[in-house]
Amino acid sequence: MEPLLFWPLVAVIFLLMVTVLVAAHEYGHYLFARLFKMEVEEFSIGFGHKPLFTFHRKGDTAFTVRPWPLGGFVRIKGMVPQPDGSETQVEGGFYSKPPGHRFWVLLAGPLFSVIAGLLVLIPLYAIVGEPKFATMAVAGEVPAETPAYGAGLRAGDTIVSVGEKEVSTFYELILVVQDLPERPVDVEFERAGKRQKVSITPIRDKNPMPIRGPDLKFKEEKKIQSRLGIIPAIVNVRLPIHKAAIAALKEPVKMVTGLYALFQKPKEIKEQVGGPLAIFYATAEVARTGMDKVFYLTGLLSIWLGIFNLLPVPLVFDGGHMAVALTEMLRGGRRISFRMQSWLAGVGITLVAILIVGVMAVDINRFFIEPFTSKKQETTSAKALESPVQK
């Protein structure tokens, strides 16, 4: 049972994470706008019709907090296109500057998000360590609904053998278990220096699932496997500062390649994406294991925010605005027509609306509908299998 203040604490951590992510991203836009002599009217954390309060004012810029905390913006003078093109005549305005300047102002947000993530991860890897799967056959986590938990295994137990086969690494454990039939098998494990033996009936996947490689990371290959329900342990491996920087720099590369692979397999998007609810529950999970994992999640989310904003969704994401600025650069600085801008904005808003609705539907199904359905099915199955003798 969770402590009374656990979920309020998670909510506070979640809001602080979002605030830091948004502030880093928007500060990139703000800094480069000022660098190119654009007038910034407002730097806001959060959305909403009216600011809750203004916590600072610097020149013509108001630094505000608005009621809806899941986002933010930097409002630059003259940012709204006009039918007559008068936005290009606004002194100190966004569109009064060359498209090359606008491109850099737009790129600065995602760039600062990635940099902020790296600035979190590099010292974290050097001081605390980079999270890696432990190679030994040690149970890092044993979820309550799994066969292993029902048989009495707990986190920290070391698996010694399964059936007649001894195992010394977690990968060996996977290889032994994955092809077992759904019938009881003897599992020997060690706890506090004492060996014990239990009988566990593995469960088999209903659909092909990703398999783990020797490094225990999931591969693209899938197959139907048997499982005991044991999750490998994670350990922190401290790195020298230069190796910490290299490890952190690999994260954006992995995210870009992962995003590319995801778009190649649209059927798997539902399993991989998540919205605010997914991030909130992920925050709760890492908060249970320590603040170092919270910082790790914050760093990864910051990098992801930067990369995601580079998607060329017309006139909504930074990447879409950058595409327009790049097009104008190729046109010798000539503006795209107001009609074309309006059409692109409509397409972008529609795509984002579909994305928001889709992500919300995935979150609701994942955290509210599926758990209820699974519990109901488990109860029904248990009643169907219950015999008069058992009664």
N, C-alpha and C positions, 0 to 999 in steps of 0.2 A: 504494500500500500504506500502511495506517494505521500510525502510530508504535506501538511496543510498548505504551506506557502510555495510548494513546488511550481504549480502552474502559473501563479502570479509572477514568480521569479522568471520563468521561461518567457512570459509575455514581455517583461522588462528587458531581458537579454535580446529577444527578437527585435523589439523596437529600437534598441541601441544599435544592433547590427545593421538594420535597415537605414538608420540615420547616418551611420558612418559610411555605408556604401553610397548612399545618395549624395552626401556631402562631398565625398572624394570625386565622384563623377561630375557633379555640377561645378565644383571648384575649377576643374579643367576648363570647362566652357567659360567660366567667369574670368579666369586668369588670362586666357588667350584673347577674349573679347577686349579686355582692358589693354592688352599688349598691342592690339591693332586699332586702338583709339575708338572703340565702340562704347557707347553709353549703356551701362547695365542698370535697368530700372529696379529689378528685384531679383534677389537670390532666395529661393524658397525651399524649405524642407517640408514636404507634404503638399497635398492638393486641397482644394476647397474654394468656395466662392470668396470668402474673406479670411485674411490672416487672423490667427488667434492673438498673436502679438508680434511686435517688431523688437528683436533683441539687440539690433545694432544698426547704425546708419553710417555709411561712409560716402560722402559726397552725394551723388544722386542715387546711390544704391541703397535699397532697404533690404536688410537681412531678416526674413520672416519665418514663422512657423505656422503652417496651415493645418486644419483639423484632420485630414486623412493622411496618415503617415507613410503610406506605401508608395513613395515616389518623391519627386521634387522637380524644380525647373529653374532656369535662369532666363529672365525676360529681358531681352536686349531691345533697345529703342528701335522702332521702325521695322519690326520683324514680321508684320502682317502684310502680305502682298495686297495691292490695291488694283482695281480694274484699270485705272489710268496709268499705272506704273509709277505713281508718285512716291512709293516707298524708297525709290533710288535717290530721291532728292532730300531725304531726311538727314540733317546734319548729325553726324555721329551715329547714324543708324546702321543696322545690320546689312541691308541691301544697298547702302550707299558705298560699301566697300567692294573691292574686286572679288570675284568668285574664289580666287586662290586664298585670300584672307578668310573668307567664310568657310572654306573647306577645312582649314586648320582649326578654326574655332569649333567646328562640329566634331572633328577628329579628336580634339583635346579631351572631351568627356570620356569616351571609351578608353583612350590612352591612359588617362589618370586612374580610371577604374582598374586597369591591368597593373599599373605601377603600384597602386595602393595595395592590391592583392599580393604582389611580390614583396612589398615592404613588410607585410605581415608574415608571409611564409618563410622568407630567408632567415630572419633571426629566430623564428620558431624552430626551423629545422636545425639550426646551429646550437641553440640553447636547450630545447626540449627534445628534439629529434624528429625525424621524418617517420610518419606512421607506416609500418610495414607488417605484413602477415608473418607471424612466427612460423618457423619451419617445423618445429616439433609437433607431435600429435597431441596438443593440449587444447582442451575445450575453452575457447574464449568466451562463448556465450551458449547457453542451452535454453532456448525459448520454451515457455511453459506448455505449449500445445504439442510439443514434439514427442516421438517415442522415447528418445534418450532421456528426456526430463521425467517422463512417466516411469522409466525404469530406475531412476534415482541418480543419474549422472548430473553433475553440476559444473559451473564454470571453474576452471582450475584443475579439473581432473585430467590425468594423462592416460591416453588410451594405449594399452600394451599389446593387445591382440584382439582380432575379430575372427570368430570361428577357430580354425586351426592355424591361421596366418598371423604372425607377429608383424607389428607396424612400429616404425620409429619416427616417421615424419607424417605430417598431415596429408601430404599428397599420396603417400602410400595408403593411408586410411581411406581416402577417396577412391583410389583404384580398387581396393578390396571390396568396398561397400557398394559401389555404383551398379554392379551387375547382380547383386544378391536378389533372390526371390523374396516375396512378401511372406516370410515365415520366420519363426524365432531363430536367433543366432546368439551364441554366447559371446559376450564382450567383456574382456578383462581390462580393468583400469586401476590406476594407482592414485590414492588420495592420502596426503599427510604421511607418506612413507609406507602405507599399508595397501596391499593389493586386494581387490574385490572383483567378483564376477557376477554379472547380471545377464538376463536374457532379454533381448530387444528384437522386436519385429520391425524391420525397415519399412518405410512407405515408398511407393514408386510414383514418379511424376505421371500426371495424366497427359501432359503435353511435353514435347521436347523442350528442355531448358538449357541455358548456356552451361558449358562445362568449365571447370577450373584447370589451368595449366600448372606446371611444376612450381611457378611462382605464386600459385593460389589465386591469381587474378582471373576473372572470367574471360573466356575467349569467344569469338563469334560462332564457333561450332556449337551445335545443340544436339542433345540426345535425351531420351527418356532414361532417367537414372533412379536408383534407390538411394535413400537418405536415412541417416539416424537422427538428423536434426541438430547436429553440432556445428557451430560456427567457429572458424579458426580464430585464434587469439591474435591481437594486434599489439606490436611492441614499437616503442619509439627508438630509432637509431640516430644518435647524434652525428652530425656531419661537420667537417671543417667548413669554414665560411664560403670558400670557393665552390665546394661541392654542394653546399646548401643553395647557393645562387643558381648553379646548374640544374639542380633538382626542381627548384621553384620555376625556372624558365621553361621547364618541360611541361608544366601544367597548362599554359595557354595552347601549346602545340597539341597536347592530348585532347583538349576541349574542341579545338577546331577540327581535328581529324574525327573525333567522336560525333560532332555535329554534322559533318559531311556524310559519315556512315549512316547516321540516323535518317537523313533526307533520302538516302538511297534505299532505305527499307521503311517506307511510310507506315506499314502495318505494325511496326514495333514502337511507333511514336507514343501510343497510348501507355505503354509499359514504362517508357523512359522519362516522359515529361511530368512536371508537377508545378503547381502554383503556390500562392501564399500559404495555403494549408500544409502542403508538402514541406515547405521550408520551415514552417512553424514546428511541425512534428519532428523534422530532422534536428531542429534546434533543441527540442526536448530530449531527443536521444543522446546528442553529444553532451548536453548539460549534465546528464546522469553520469558520464564518464570522466568529466573534468574540464576545467576552463581551457586547457591547452587545445582540446578538440573543438571548443567554441571558436577559438582564434583560427584554427585550421579551417573550419567551415566558413568563417567570415572571409578569409583570404581567397578561398575557392569561389565563393559567391561573388566577390568583387571582380575577379577575373572574368567570371561567366557573364556578369552584367555588362562589362566592356565588350566582350566578344558578341554577345547577343544584340547589343545596340548597333553593331556594324552591319546587321542584316539589311539589305537594300529595300526595306518596306517603304513605298513612296511617301515622302513628306510626313512621316510619323516617327520612325526611328532615325537616329543620327545617320545611319548608313544610307537611308533614302534621301535625306537632305544633301548628303555628301555626293550622291550620284547626280543630283540636279546641279550642284556647284561644279562638278567635274564636267558635266555636259556643257555648261555655260563657258567654262574655260576652253573647251574644244571649239566652241562657237565664237571665239574671240571676245568673250565678255558679254555677248548679247543675251538678254534675259529670255527665258522660256515664256511663252504667252500666258496671260492670266487664265485663259480657258484651259490650257493644258495643265497648269498648276492646280486648278480646281478639280480637274478630272483625276489627276494623280493623287491629290489629297483624299478624294472620295474612295478611290481604290484602296489606299493605305488604311483609312479609317475602317473600311469594311473588313479588310484582312485582320486588323488588330481586334476588331469586335468578335470575329469568328474565333481568333486565337484565345481571347479572354473567356468566351463562353465555353470553348472546348476544354481549356485548362480547368475552369471551375467545375465542369461536368466530370472530368477525370478525378479531381480532388474529392468531390462529393461521393462519387462511386467508390473510390479507394478507401476513404476513411469512415463512411457512414453506411453505404448500401452493402458492399462486399462483406464487411465483418458481420453484419446482421444476417445476411444470407448464409454465410459459412456456418455460423453458430446454429442457425435453424436447420440446415442440412445435417450437421453433426448430431443434433438432438433427434432428428427423424431417423437417421441411420442407426443410432444407438437403440432406439425403441424397436426398430425393425429386427435388430439382431438379438434382442433380449429374449431368452427362452423361458418356458414355464419352470424349468429346473432352476435357472438363475433366480427367478422370483422366489 
